[in-house]
Amino acid sequence: MRPVVPRARSLAIILGLGVSLALGGCVVRPAGRYYVGGVVTLAPPAPRLEYYGAAPYPGYIWIGGFWRWGPDRYVWVPGHWAAPRPGFRWVPRHWVRGPRGWHPAGGRWVRR
């Protein structure tokens, strides 16, 4: 007579792997508006006032926070301190209104 427990355990493992593979292929995206590099039809909120204190190191600059487009709304990303880049200046992130809606601009170092 063959033992039943090892056969049941093997069957459970195989079924578990099958279910995992079947569900792993499912991609669920909640309904809403997504920003994928195009425009957003909703205007961004006013920038938040941030209190940042003293720089952690001499010469560091404060890079202010900005509104990022989330799954269906704007989400605030707080600012941070950054080391300066010689010969460059920081262009803050901001939103620009275009003919079809709003799109992000800035958020990069540019040569002086």
C-alpha positions in Angstrom: 0.0 0.0 0.0 1.4 3.4 -1.0 1.4 6.4 1.5 -1.3 9.0 0.7 0.3 12.0 2.4 3.3 12.5 0.0 0.9 12.2 -3.0 -1.5 14.8 -1.5 1.4 17.1 -0.6 2.7 16.9 -4.2 -0.7 17.6 -5.6 -1.1 20.6 -3.3 2.2 22.0 -4.4 1.4 21.5 -8.1 -2.0 23.2 -7.7 -0.5 26.0 -5.7 2.1 26.7 -8.5 -0.6 26.5 -11.1 -2.8 29.0 -9.3 0.2 31.3 -8.7 1.1 31.2 -12.4 -2.5 31.8 -13.5 -3.0 34.8 -11.2 0.5 36.2 -11.8 -0.5 36.9 -15.4 -3.4 39.1 -14.3 -2.8 42.8 -14.3 -5.3 44.9 -12.5 -5.3 48.7 -13.0 -7.7 50.8 -10.9 -9.9 53.2 -12.9 -8.7 56.8 -13.1 -6.5 59.1 -15.0 -2.8 58.2 -15.4 0.1 60.5 -16.4 2.4 58.7 -18.8 4.2 61.7 -20.2 1.3 63.5 -21.8 -1.0 66.2 -20.4 -3.2 66.3 -17.4 -6.6 68.1 -17.7 -6.8 69.1 -14.0 -4.8 72.1 -12.8 -2.2 71.5 -10.1 -2.7 72.8 -6.6 -0.7 75.7 -5.2 2.8 74.8 -4.0 3.1 73.9 -0.3 5.1 75.9 2.1 8.1 73.9 3.3 10.3 74.5 6.3 13.7 73.1 5.6 16.1 74.4 8.3 19.8 74.7 7.9 21.8 72.9 5.2 23.4 69.7 6.3 26.7 70.7 4.6 28.1 74.1 3.5 27.1 75.0 0.0 24.2 72.6 -0.3 21.0 73.9 -1.9 17.4 73.2 -1.2 15.5 71.6 -4.0 11.8 72.4 -3.2 9.0 69.9 -3.3 6.6 69.6 -6.2 3.2 68.2 -7.2 3.5 64.9 -9.1 0.5 63.4 -10.9 -0.5 60.1 -9.2 -3.0 57.5 -10.3 -5.9 59.9 -10.3 -4.8 63.0 -8.4 -1.8 65.2 -7.6 0.6 63.9 -4.9 3.0 66.2 -3.0 6.7 65.1 -3.2 8.7 66.8 -0.4 11.9 68.8 -1.2 15.4 67.8 -0.2 18.9 69.1 0.2 21.3 68.4 -2.7 25.0 69.0 -3.4 25.5 71.8 -6.0 26.9 70.9 -9.4 29.6 73.4 -10.5 28.7 75.1 -13.8 25.0 74.2 -13.5 21.9 75.7 -12.0 18.8 73.9 -10.8 15.5 74.5 -12.7 12.7 73.8 -10.3 9.9 71.4 -11.2 6.7 73.1 -12.1 3.5 72.6 -14.2 2.9 74.5 -17.5 -0.5 75.0 -19.1 -0.6 74.0 -22.7 -3.4 74.0 -25.3 -4.6 70.5 -24.2 -4.0 70.7 -20.5 -1.1 70.7 -18.0 2.4 69.1 -18.4 5.4 69.0 -16.1 8.6 71.0 -16.8 11.9 71.6 -15.0 13.3 69.4 -12.3 16.8 69.3 -13.8 20.2 70.7 -13.8 21.1 73.0 -16.8 24.4 74.6 -17.8 24.8 78.2 -16.8 
